Amino acid sequence: MHPRINSVLQRQTAGEKVEIAGWVRTRRDTGGFSFLEVNDGSCLANLQIIADKTLENYEQDVKRLTTGCSVRVEGTLQKSPAKGQAVELLASRIEVVGWADPEQYPLQKKRHSFEFLREITHLRPRTNALGA
């Protein structure tokens, strides 16, 4: 069983190899790598994943990830040079467990009204307001 993102963020052990699973919140592509924000519902914070273009499934899978896709990620924790997070996960393997069609998956990174969330009861646990 893989650790929860909450426990990974609390330990903050750079150099530790971990495997996490969760849902993609966002993906940003820059140069030869992508940044993924992944959340598993164990806390409000996301874990940033760094996916290098040298990953074997980078072009066919990683660059196609959208909000709501479920992933399993193996990698090594490292101290983050950016503000706002202590550690990030340098991915050595990213497995797509399930795809989410952006046309059908109604949740995005923005804040949603409670009225809107009442209409999608099956997805409410994936929001910050009602998740953790």
N, C-alpha and C positions, 0 to 999 in steps of 0.2 A: 504494500500500500504506500502510495506516495504521500509526502507531507502536505499539509494545507499551506496555502500562501501566507496565511496569518503567522504560522510558526516559522516559516522561512524568513519573513520580514522581522520578526522578533529576535531571532538568533543572529542575523546579519554576519554570518561566518564566511568571509571571503576565502575563496579557494575550495570550498565545500562543493562536492558534486551532488546534485539533487535532480529529482524528477518531479514535475508538478503537472497538474491537469486543470483545465478551466476553460472559460469562454473568452474569446477575443473581444476586447472593448474597442481598440483602435489599432490601425497599422499605418506607419509612416515609412515611406521609402526615401532613402537618400544615398546617393553614390552607389556603392556596392553592397549595401546592407539595408535591412529593415528593422524598425523598432516596433514591437508588439506590446500592447498593454493587455495583460491577461488577469482575469479575476475568477476565483472559484466560489465566491459567496461566503467565505469564512471571515472576511473583514471588508471594510469599505475601500481599503487601499488596493491598488493594482500592482502587479509585479511587472517591471519592464523586462522584455526579452530582446536580446540583440541577435538577429539572424543574419549571418554573413552569407554573401552570394556563393560561397564555396560549399554550402549545404547541398547535398545531392538533389533534394526536391525543392530548391529555392525558386526556380523559375516556374515549375509546373504547379506547386502548391503554395508556398509561402507568399508569393506575390499576388495570389488570388484570394487570400484570406480576407474576410469581411467581418464586420461586427456580428457577433452571435455564433461564429464558427467555434466548434469545440476542438481543443488541441491537447496533446500530451507532449511535454517538452523535457528533454534531458539536457543538462549543461552544468556549467561551473559558475558559482556565485562570484562576483567581483565587486569591489567598491565602485560606486558610481561617481563619475566626475561631475555630474550635474546636480543642481540643487533640487530638493524636493524628495529625494530618495537616497537611502544609505547604500543599498546594494541593487544590482541588476544581474540578470542571468544571461550568460553568454552561451547560446544554444549550440549543442553538438548534434542534436537530432530533434526534429519537429515532426510529429505525426498528427495528421488531421483525422480526428475521430469522427467528426460530422460537419458537413457544410451547412451554411445558412444562406439562403437566397436573399440578397438584399432587397429584392422587390417584395418578398413575402414576410421578412423579419422586420417588425415595426419599431424595434428599439434602436435608438442611436445614442451617441455619447451625450447629447443635450438632455436637459431636465424635462421630464414629462409631467403633465398635470395628473392629479389623482383621478380626475374624470376619465382621461384617456386610459390610465392603468386599470380602471374598473372594467374596461372592455377587453382587456387581454390578461385575464386572471392567470393563465398558465405561464406567463412570462414575468409576472410581478416579482418573484424572488430574485430575478436577475438585475433588478434596479437598486440603486443606492438607497433610495427612500425606504424600501421594504425588504431589502435583501438580508443584510448582515445583522 
